[in-house]
Amino acid sequence: MDYQSATVISQIIALVLFVGLFLTIIVYVFWPGNKKKFDEAAQVPLDDKDDEPEGKA
């Protein structure tokens, strides 16, 4: 096996791994059971709690 063949094979393996990881993340994000968790996380920046630490007001 020469250098050219090794680089092509490693690039193909890396591409397959990255596509697999991407698809796994997409499935996790859009899985119906995770909706509540992501909705709650989306509301965190909108909380009306004081941003100042205790005793600084």
PDB file of N, H, CA, C and O in Angstrom:
ATOM      1  N   MET A   1       0.850  -1.167   0.000  1.00  0.00           N
ATOM      2  CA  MET A   1       0.000   0.000   0.000  1.00  0.00           C
ATOM      3  C   MET A   1       0.902   1.238   0.000  1.00  0.00           C
ATOM      4  O   MET A   1       1.790   1.377   0.841  1.00  0.00           O
ATOM      5  N   ASP A   2       0.659   2.116  -0.944  1.00  0.00           N
ATOM      6  H   ASP A   2      -0.063   2.003  -1.628  1.00  0.00           H
ATOM      7  CA  ASP A   2       1.462   3.330  -1.020  1.00  0.00           C
ATOM      8  C   ASP A   2       0.776   4.474  -0.268  1.00  0.00           C
ATOM      9  O   ASP A   2      -0.336   4.326   0.239  1.00  0.00           O
ATOM     10  N   TYR A   3       1.453   5.593  -0.209  1.00  0.00           N
ATOM     11  H   TYR A   3       2.357   5.713  -0.620  1.00  0.00           H
ATOM     12  CA  TYR A   3       0.975   6.747   0.550  1.00  0.00           C
ATOM     13  C   TYR A   3      -0.364   7.247   0.009  1.00  0.00           C
ATOM     14  O   TYR A   3      -1.255   7.577   0.793  1.00  0.00           O
ATOM     15  N   GLN A   4      -0.520   7.308  -1.286  1.00  0.00           N
ATOM     16  H   GLN A   4       0.203   7.040  -1.922  1.00  0.00           H
ATOM     17  CA  GLN A   4      -1.756   7.800  -1.903  1.00  0.00           C
ATOM     18  C   GLN A   4      -2.952   6.941  -1.494  1.00  0.00           C
ATOM     19  O   GLN A   4      -4.007   7.477  -1.152  1.00  0.00           O
ATOM     20  N   SER A   5      -2.802   5.638  -1.523  1.00  0.00           N
ATOM     21  H   SER A   5      -1.945   5.203  -1.801  1.00  0.00           H
ATOM     22  CA  SER A   5      -3.890   4.746  -1.138  1.00  0.00           C
ATOM     23  C   SER A   5      -4.235   4.896   0.334  1.00  0.00           C
ATOM     24  O   SER A   5      -5.411   4.880   0.700  1.00  0.00           O
ATOM     25  N   ALA A   6      -3.226   5.042   1.179  1.00  0.00           N
ATOM     26  H   ALA A   6      -2.271   5.055   0.882  1.00  0.00           H
ATOM     27  CA  ALA A   6      -3.464   5.187   2.616  1.00  0.00           C
ATOM     28  C   ALA A   6      -4.217   6.473   2.921  1.00  0.00           C
ATOM     29  O   ALA A   6      -5.096   6.485   3.782  1.00  0.00           O
ATOM     30  N   THR A   7      -3.883   7.553   2.229  1.00  0.00           N
ATOM     31  H   THR A   7      -3.169   7.543   1.530  1.00  0.00           H
ATOM     32  CA  THR A   7      -4.583   8.810   2.476  1.00  0.00           C
ATOM     33  C   THR A   7      -6.031   8.746   1.997  1.00  0.00           C
ATOM     34  O   THR A   7      -6.922   9.277   2.660  1.00  0.00           O
ATOM     35  N   VAL A   8      -6.275   8.115   0.875  1.00  0.00           N
ATOM     36  H   VAL A   8      -5.551   7.683   0.336  1.00  0.00           H
ATOM     37  CA  VAL A   8      -7.644   7.993   0.366  1.00  0.00           C
ATOM     38  C   VAL A   8      -8.490   7.153   1.322  1.00  0.00           C
ATOM     39  O   VAL A   8      -9.626   7.518   1.628  1.00  0.00           O
ATOM     40  N   ILE A   9      -7.947   6.040   1.792  1.00  0.00           N
ATOM     41  H   ILE A   9      -7.025   5.744   1.544  1.00  0.00           H
ATOM     42  CA  ILE A   9      -8.687   5.175   2.709  1.00  0.00           C
ATOM     43  C   ILE A   9      -8.960   5.897   4.026  1.00  0.00           C
ATOM     44  O   ILE A   9     -10.062   5.797   4.564  1.00  0.00           O
ATOM     45  N   SER A  10      -7.976   6.619   4.550  1.00  0.00           N
ATOM     46  H   SER A  10      -7.080   6.700   4.112  1.00  0.00           H
ATOM     47  CA  SER A  10      -8.181   7.328   5.818  1.00  0.00           C
ATOM     48  C   SER A  10      -9.196   8.461   5.658  1.00  0.00           C
ATOM     49  O   SER A  10      -9.965   8.728   6.581  1.00  0.00           O
ATOM     50  N   GLN A  11      -9.210   9.120   4.519  1.00  0.00           N
ATOM     51  H   GLN A  11      -8.585   8.903   3.769  1.00  0.00           H
ATOM     52  CA  GLN A  11     -10.190  10.172   4.275  1.00  0.00           C
ATOM     53  C   GLN A  11     -11.601   9.596   4.182  1.00  0.00           C
ATOM     54  O   GLN A  11     -12.546  10.201   4.688  1.00  0.00           O
ATOM     55  N   ILE A  12     -11.753   8.459   3.553  1.00  0.00           N
ATOM     56  H   ILE A  12     -10.985   7.967   3.142  1.00  0.00           H
ATOM     57  CA  ILE A  12     -13.066   7.820   3.444  1.00  0.00           C
ATOM     58  C   ILE A  12     -13.558   7.379   4.821  1.00  0.00           C
ATOM     59  O   ILE A  12     -14.727   7.567   5.158  1.00  0.00           O
ATOM     60  N   ILE A  13     -12.666   6.793   5.611  1.00  0.00           N
ATOM     61  H   ILE A  13     -11.716   6.640   5.338  1.00  0.00           H
ATOM     62  CA  ILE A  13     -13.046   6.356   6.961  1.00  0.00           C
ATOM     63  C   ILE A  13     -13.445   7.561   7.811  1.00  0.00           C
ATOM     64  O   ILE A  13     -14.442   7.503   8.531  1.00  0.00           O
ATOM     65  N   ALA A  14     -12.682   8.648   7.736  1.00  0.00           N
ATOM     66  H   ALA A  14     -11.872   8.695   7.152  1.00  0.00           H
ATOM     67  CA  ALA A  14     -13.000   9.848   8.501  1.00  0.00           C
ATOM     68  C   ALA A  14     -14.340  10.427   8.062  1.00  0.00           C
ATOM     69  O   ALA A  14     -15.130  10.853   8.904  1.00  0.00           O
ATOM     70  N   LEU A  15     -14.606  10.448   6.774  1.00  0.00           N
ATOM     71  H   LEU A  15     -13.965  10.102   6.090  1.00  0.00           H
ATOM     72  CA  LEU A  15     -15.877  10.958   6.272  1.00  0.00           C
ATOM     73  C   LEU A  15     -17.040  10.129   6.798  1.00  0.00           C
ATOM     74  O   LEU A  15     -18.047  10.688   7.233  1.00  0.00           O
ATOM     75  N   VAL A  16     -16.920   8.813   6.765  1.00  0.00           N
ATOM     76  H   VAL A  16     -16.103   8.359   6.411  1.00  0.00           H
ATOM     77  CA  VAL A  16     -17.983   7.933   7.256  1.00  0.00           C
ATOM     78  C   VAL A  16     -18.208   8.163   8.752  1.00  0.00           C
ATOM     79  O   VAL A  16     -19.352   8.206   9.205  1.00  0.00           O
ATOM     80  N   LEU A  17     -17.123   8.313   9.521  1.00  0.00           N
ATOM     81  H   LEU A  17     -16.194   8.278   9.153  1.00  0.00           H
ATOM     82  CA  LEU A  17     -17.262   8.551  10.961  1.00  0.00           C
ATOM     83  C   LEU A  17     -17.942   9.888  11.246  1.00  0.00           C
ATOM     84  O   LEU A  17     -18.826   9.955  12.100  1.00  0.00           O
ATOM     85  N   PHE A  18     -17.553  10.933  10.560  1.00  0.00           N
ATOM     86  H   PHE A  18     -16.835  10.878   9.866  1.00  0.00           H
ATOM     87  CA  PHE A  18     -18.152  12.243  10.782  1.00  0.00           C
ATOM     88  C   PHE A  18     -19.619  12.282  10.354  1.00  0.00           C
ATOM     89  O   PHE A  18     -20.438  12.899  11.035  1.00  0.00           O
ATOM     90  N   VAL A  19     -19.960  11.648   9.262  1.00  0.00           N
ATOM     91  H   VAL A  19     -19.295  11.147   8.708  1.00  0.00           H
ATOM     92  CA  VAL A  19     -21.351  11.595   8.827  1.00  0.00           C
ATOM     93  C   VAL A  19     -22.180  10.799   9.836  1.00  0.00           C
ATOM     94  O   VAL A  19     -23.306  11.180  10.157  1.00  0.00           O
ATOM     95  N   GLY A  20     -21.625   9.698  10.334  1.00  0.00           N
ATOM     96  H   GLY A  20     -20.710   9.388  10.074  1.00  0.00           H
ATOM     97  CA  GLY A  20     -22.317   8.913  11.351  1.00  0.00           C
ATOM     98  C   GLY A  20     -22.534   9.703  12.628  1.00  0.00           C
ATOM     99  O   GLY A  20     -23.614   9.638  13.215  1.00  0.00           O
ATOM    100  N   LEU A  21     -21.528  10.449  13.069  1.00  0.00           N
ATOM    101  H   LEU A  21     -20.651  10.501  12.592  1.00  0.00           H
ATOM    102  CA  LEU A  21     -21.657  11.281  14.259  1.00  0.00           C
ATOM    103  C   LEU A  21     -22.696  12.378  14.039  1.00  0.00           C
ATOM    104  O   LEU A  21     -23.513  12.647  14.919  1.00  0.00           O
ATOM    105  N   PHE A  22     -22.666  13.003  12.876  1.00  0.00           N
ATOM    106  H   PHE A  22     -22.003  12.783  12.161  1.00  0.00           H
ATOM    107  CA  PHE A  22     -23.633  14.055  12.554  1.00  0.00           C
ATOM    108  C   PHE A  22     -25.056  13.515  12.576  1.00  0.00           C
ATOM    109  O   PHE A  22     -25.946  14.139  13.153  1.00  0.00           O
ATOM    110  N   LEU A  23     -25.275  12.375  11.960  1.00  0.00           N
ATOM    111  H   LEU A  23     -24.552  11.868  11.491  1.00  0.00           H
ATOM    112  CA  LEU A  23     -26.618  11.790  11.928  1.00  0.00           C
ATOM    113  C   LEU A  23     -27.080  11.380  13.331  1.00  0.00           C
ATOM    114  O   LEU A  23     -28.260  11.508  13.657  1.00  0.00           O
ATOM    115  N   THR A  24     -26.154  10.887  14.158  1.00  0.00           N
ATOM    116  H   THR A  24     -25.195  10.783  13.893  1.00  0.00           H
ATOM    117  CA  THR A  24     -26.494  10.534  15.532  1.00  0.00           C
ATOM    118  C   THR A  24     -26.948  11.770  16.309  1.00  0.00           C
ATOM    119  O   THR A  24     -27.925  11.710  17.056  1.00  0.00           O
ATOM    120  N   ILE A  25     -26.247  12.880  16.136  1.00  0.00           N
ATOM    121  H   ILE A  25     -25.453  12.928  15.530  1.00  0.00           H
ATOM    122  CA  ILE A  25     -26.620  14.117  16.818  1.00  0.00           C
ATOM    123  C   ILE A  25     -27.979  14.614  16.328  1.00  0.00           C
ATOM    124  O   ILE A  25     -28.803  15.056  17.130  1.00  0.00           O
ATOM    125  N   ILE A  26     -28.216  14.546  15.031  1.00  0.00           N
ATOM    126  H   ILE A  26     -27.547  14.187  14.380  1.00  0.00           H
ATOM    127  CA  ILE A  26     -29.497  14.999  14.481  1.00  0.00           C
ATOM    128  C   ILE A  26     -30.648  14.153  15.034  1.00  0.00           C
ATOM    129  O   ILE A  26     -31.690  14.693  15.403  1.00  0.00           O
ATOM    130  N   VAL A  27     -30.466  12.846  15.092  1.00  0.00           N
ATOM    131  H   VAL A  27     -29.619  12.407  14.792  1.00  0.00           H
ATOM    132  CA  VAL A  27     -31.510  11.967  15.638  1.00  0.00           C
ATOM    133  C   VAL A  27     -31.754  12.296  17.107  1.00  0.00           C
ATOM    134  O   VAL A  27     -32.904  12.345  17.541  1.00  0.00           O
ATOM    135  N   TYR A  28     -30.689  12.523  17.880  1.00  0.00           N
ATOM    136  H   TYR A  28     -29.754  12.484  17.527  1.00  0.00           H
ATOM    137  CA  TYR A  28     -30.828  12.852  19.298  1.00  0.00           C
ATOM    138  C   TYR A  28     -31.594  14.158  19.488  1.00  0.00           C
ATOM    139  O   TYR A  28     -32.468  14.254  20.350  1.00  0.00           O
ATOM    140  N   VAL A  29     -31.262  15.162  18.678  1.00  0.00           N
ATOM    141  H   VAL A  29     -30.552  15.085  17.978  1.00  0.00           H
ATOM    142  CA  VAL A  29     -31.892  16.469  18.830  1.00  0.00           C
ATOM    143  C   VAL A  29     -33.377  16.419  18.495  1.00  0.00           C
ATOM    144  O   VAL A  29     -34.183  17.053  19.175  1.00  0.00           O
ATOM    145  N   PHE A  30     -33.745  15.681  17.467  1.00  0.00           N
ATOM    146  H   PHE A  30     -33.090  15.166  16.915  1.00  0.00           H
ATOM    147  CA  PHE A  30     -35.134  15.665  17.033  1.00  0.00           C
ATOM    148  C   PHE A  30     -35.943  14.507  17.601  1.00  0.00           C
ATOM    149  O   PHE A  30     -37.092  14.312  17.205  1.00  0.00           O
ATOM    150  N   TRP A  31     -35.369  13.733  18.521  1.00  0.00           N
ATOM    151  H   TRP A  31     -34.436  13.891  18.843  1.00  0.00           H
ATOM    152  CA  TRP A  31     -36.111  12.639  19.156  1.00  0.00           C
ATOM    153  C   TRP A  31     -37.230  13.248  20.000  1.00  0.00           C
ATOM    154  O   TRP A  31     -36.971  14.167  20.778  1.00  0.00           O
ATOM    155  N   PRO A  32     -38.473  12.758  19.867  1.00  0.00           N
ATOM    156  CA  PRO A  32     -39.603  13.379  20.565  1.00  0.00           C
ATOM    157  C   PRO A  32     -39.442  13.451  22.086  1.00  0.00           C
ATOM    158  O   PRO A  32     -39.954  14.387  22.701  1.00  0.00           O
ATOM    159  N   GLY A  33     -38.767  12.520  22.695  1.00  0.00           N
ATOM    160  H   GLY A  33     -38.352  11.760  22.195  1.00  0.00           H
ATOM    161  CA  GLY A  33     -38.619  12.521  24.146  1.00  0.00           C
ATOM    162  C   GLY A  33     -37.727  13.635  24.667  1.00  0.00           C
ATOM    163  O   GLY A  33     -37.762  13.930  25.862  1.00  0.00           O
ATOM    164  N   ASN A  34     -36.937  14.257  23.819  1.00  0.00           N
ATOM    165  H   ASN A  34     -36.909  14.017  22.849  1.00  0.00           H
ATOM    166  CA  ASN A  34     -36.029  15.315  24.251  1.00  0.00           C
ATOM    167  C   ASN A  34     -36.623  16.715  24.118  1.00  0.00           C
ATOM    168  O   ASN A  34     -35.968  17.694  24.477  1.00  0.00           O
ATOM    169  N   LYS A  35     -37.835  16.827  23.616  1.00  0.00           N
ATOM    170  H   LYS A  35     -38.367  16.031  23.324  1.00  0.00           H
ATOM    171  CA  LYS A  35     -38.440  18.129  23.363  1.00  0.00           C
ATOM    172  C   LYS A  35     -38.555  18.962  24.639  1.00  0.00           C
ATOM    173  O   LYS A  35     -38.219  20.146  24.633  1.00  0.00           O
ATOM    174  N   LYS A  36     -39.018  18.365  25.719  1.00  0.00           N
ATOM    175  H   LYS A  36     -39.291  17.402  25.723  1.00  0.00           H
ATOM    176  CA  LYS A  36     -39.215  19.116  26.965  1.00  0.00           C
ATOM    177  C   LYS A  36     -37.886  19.671  27.475  1.00  0.00           C
ATOM    178  O   LYS A  36     -37.819  20.822  27.907  1.00  0.00           O
ATOM    179  N   LYS A  37     -36.834  18.862  27.428  1.00  0.00           N
ATOM    180  H   LYS A  37     -36.888  17.927  27.077  1.00  0.00           H
ATOM    181  CA  LYS A  37     -35.522  19.293  27.903  1.00  0.00           C
ATOM    182  C   LYS A  37     -35.011  20.489  27.097  1.00  0.00           C
ATOM    183  O   LYS A  37     -34.482  21.441  27.672  1.00  0.00           O
ATOM    184  N   PHE A  38     -35.163  20.447  25.775  1.00  0.00           N
ATOM    185  H   PHE A  38     -35.593  19.674  25.308  1.00  0.00           H
ATOM    186  CA  PHE A  38     -34.681  21.541  24.944  1.00  0.00           C
ATOM    187  C   PHE A  38     -35.561  22.780  25.080  1.00  0.00           C
ATOM    188  O   PHE A  38     -35.056  23.900  25.003  1.00  0.00           O
ATOM    189  N   ASP A  39     -36.871  22.603  25.281  1.00  0.00           N
ATOM    190  H   ASP A  39     -37.282  21.693  25.344  1.00  0.00           H
ATOM    191  CA  ASP A  39     -37.751  23.755  25.505  1.00  0.00           C
ATOM    192  C   ASP A  39     -37.397  24.466  26.806  1.00  0.00           C
ATOM    193  O   ASP A  39     -37.388  25.696  26.856  1.00  0.00           O
ATOM    194  N   GLU A  40     -37.106  23.704  27.858  1.00  0.00           N
ATOM    195  H   GLU A  40     -37.114  22.705  27.818  1.00  0.00           H
ATOM    196  CA  GLU A  40     -36.711  24.315  29.126  1.00  0.00           C
ATOM    197  C   GLU A  40     -35.378  25.048  28.982  1.00  0.00           C
ATOM    198  O   GLU A  40     -35.215  26.145  29.515  1.00  0.00           O
ATOM    199  N   ALA A  41     -34.433  24.455  28.272  1.00  0.00           N
ATOM    200  H   ALA A  41     -34.566  23.563  27.839  1.00  0.00           H
ATOM    201  CA  ALA A  41     -33.129  25.099  28.076  1.00  0.00           C
ATOM    202  C   ALA A  41     -33.258  26.373  27.246  1.00  0.00           C
ATOM    203  O   ALA A  41     -32.491  27.316  27.440  1.00  0.00           O
ATOM    204  N   ALA A  42     -34.213  26.411  26.331  1.00  0.00           N
ATOM    205  H   ALA A  42     -34.836  25.645  26.174  1.00  0.00           H
ATOM    206  CA  ALA A  42     -34.406  27.586  25.497  1.00  0.00           C
ATOM    207  C   ALA A  42     -34.959  28.756  26.295  1.00  0.00           C
ATOM    208  O   ALA A  42     -34.784  29.908  25.897  1.00  0.00           O
ATOM    209  N   GLN A  43     -35.625  28.485  27.415  1.00  0.00           N
ATOM    210  H   GLN A  43     -35.768  27.549  27.738  1.00  0.00           H
ATOM    211  CA  GLN A  43     -36.217  29.546  28.224  1.00  0.00           C
ATOM    212  C   GLN A  43     -35.254  30.118  29.257  1.00  0.00           C
ATOM    213  O   GLN A  43     -35.561  31.146  29.861  1.00  0.00           O
ATOM    214  N   VAL A  44     -34.120  29.502  29.478  1.00  0.00           N
ATOM    215  H   VAL A  44     -33.871  28.667  28.987  1.00  0.00           H
ATOM    216  CA  VAL A  44     -33.174  29.953  30.500  1.00  0.00           C
ATOM    217  C   VAL A  44     -32.748  31.413  30.288  1.00  0.00           C
ATOM    218  O   VAL A  44     -32.737  32.166  31.262  1.00  0.00           O
ATOM    219  N   PRO A  45     -32.400  31.853  29.080  1.00  0.00           N
ATOM    220  CA  PRO A  45     -31.989  33.256  28.920  1.00  0.00           C
ATOM    221  C   PRO A  45     -33.124  34.246  29.178  1.00  0.00           C
ATOM    222  O   PRO A  45     -32.865  35.431  29.388  1.00  0.00           O
ATOM    223  N   LEU A  46     -34.349  33.793  29.168  1.00  0.00           N
ATOM    224  H   LEU A  46     -34.559  32.830  28.997  1.00  0.00           H
ATOM    225  CA  LEU A  46     -35.491  34.685  29.323  1.00  0.00           C
ATOM    226  C   LEU A  46     -36.011  34.750  30.752  1.00  0.00           C
ATOM    227  O   LEU A  46     -36.997  35.441  31.011  1.00  0.00           O
ATOM    228  N   ASP A  47     -35.374  34.047  31.685  1.00  0.00           N
ATOM    229  H   ASP A  47     -34.574  33.486  31.474  1.00  0.00           H
ATOM    230  CA  ASP A  47     -35.819  34.068  33.075  1.00  0.00           C
ATOM    231  C   ASP A  47     -35.753  35.489  33.620  1.00  0.00           C
ATOM    232  O   ASP A  47     -34.841  36.247  33.290  1.00  0.00           O
ATOM    233  N   ASP A  48     -36.732  35.847  34.464  1.00  0.00           N
ATOM    234  H   ASP A  48     -37.473  35.231  34.732  1.00  0.00           H
ATOM    235  CA  ASP A  48     -36.808  37.187  35.039  1.00  0.00           C
ATOM    236  C   ASP A  48     -36.103  37.293  36.384  1.00  0.00           C
ATOM    237  O   ASP A  48     -36.275  38.287  37.089  1.00  0.00           O
ATOM    238  N   LYS A  49     -35.330  36.310  36.747  1.00  0.00           N
ATOM    239  H   LYS A  49     -35.190  35.502  36.175  1.00  0.00           H
ATOM    240  CA  LYS A  49     -34.601  36.363  38.010  1.00  0.00           C
ATOM    241  C   LYS A  49     -33.568  37.498  37.948  1.00  0.00           C
ATOM    242  O   LYS A  49     -33.087  37.870  36.877  1.00  0.00           O
ATOM    243  N   ASP A  50     -33.247  38.034  39.131  1.00  0.00           N
ATOM    244  H   ASP A  50     -33.637  37.732  40.000  1.00  0.00           H
ATOM    245  CA  ASP A  50     -32.223  39.079  39.192  1.00  0.00           C
ATOM    246  C   ASP A  50     -30.888  38.508  38.727  1.00  0.00           C
ATOM    247  O   ASP A  50     -30.506  37.396  39.091  1.00  0.00           O
ATOM    248  N   ASP A  51     -30.205  39.280  37.930  1.00  0.00           N
ATOM    249  H   ASP A  51     -30.516  40.184  37.634  1.00  0.00           H
ATOM    250  CA  ASP A  51     -28.884  38.864  37.469  1.00  0.00           C
ATOM    251  C   ASP A  51     -27.796  39.252  38.452  1.00  0.00           C
ATOM    252  O   ASP A  51     -26.660  38.791  38.348  1.00  0.00           O
ATOM    253  N   GLU A  52     -28.153  40.118  39.425  1.00  0.00           N
ATOM    254  H   GLU A  52     -29.076  40.494  39.509  1.00  0.00           H
ATOM    255  CA  GLU A  52     -27.168  40.549  40.400  1.00  0.00           C
ATOM    256  C   GLU A  52     -27.077  39.556  41.543  1.00  0.00           C
ATOM    257  O   GLU A  52     -28.082  38.951  41.916  1.00  0.00           O
ATOM    258  N   PRO A  53     -25.885  39.378  42.108  1.00  0.00           N
ATOM    259  CA  PRO A  53     -25.736  38.470  43.252  1.00  0.00           C
ATOM    260  C   PRO A  53     -26.472  38.992  44.487  1.00  0.00           C
ATOM    261  O   PRO A  53     -26.820  40.171  44.548  1.00  0.00           O
ATOM    262  N   GLU A  54     -26.705  38.139  45.449  1.00  0.00           N
ATOM    263  H   GLU A  54     -26.422  37.181  45.400  1.00  0.00           H
ATOM    264  CA  GLU A  54     -27.399  38.491  46.686  1.00  0.00           C
ATOM    265  C   GLU A  54     -26.676  39.647  47.377  1.00  0.00           C
ATOM    266  O   GLU A  54     -25.447  39.666  47.437  1.00  0.00           O
ATOM    267  N   GLY A  55     -27.445  40.616  47.903  1.00  0.00           N
ATOM    268  H   GLY A  55     -28.444  40.601  47.855  1.00  0.00           H
ATOM    269  CA  GLY A  55     -26.885  41.701  48.682  1.00  0.00           C
ATOM    270  C   GLY A  55     -26.306  42.835  47.883  1.00  0.00           C
ATOM    271  O   GLY A  55     -25.791  43.781  48.480  1.00  0.00           O
ATOM    272  N   LYS A  56     -26.357  42.801  46.582  1.00  0.00           N
ATOM    273  H   LYS A  56     -26.775  42.032  46.097  1.00  0.00           H
ATOM    274  CA  LYS A  56     -25.783  43.861  45.746  1.00  0.00           C
ATOM    275  C   LYS A  56     -26.837  44.867  45.292  1.00  0.00           C
ATOM    276  O   LYS A  56     -26.485  45.869  44.671  1.00  0.00           O
ATOM    277  N   ALA A  57     -28.107  44.635  45.580  1.00  0.00           N
ATOM    278  H   ALA A  57     -28.393  43.821  46.085  1.00  0.00           H
ATOM    279  CA  ALA A  57     -29.174  45.501  45.073  1.00  0.00           C
ATOM    280  C   ALA A  57     -29.310  46.781  45.843  1.00  0.00           C
ATOM    281  O   ALA A  57     -30.168  47.604  45.527  1.00  0.00           O
TER     282      ALA A  57
END
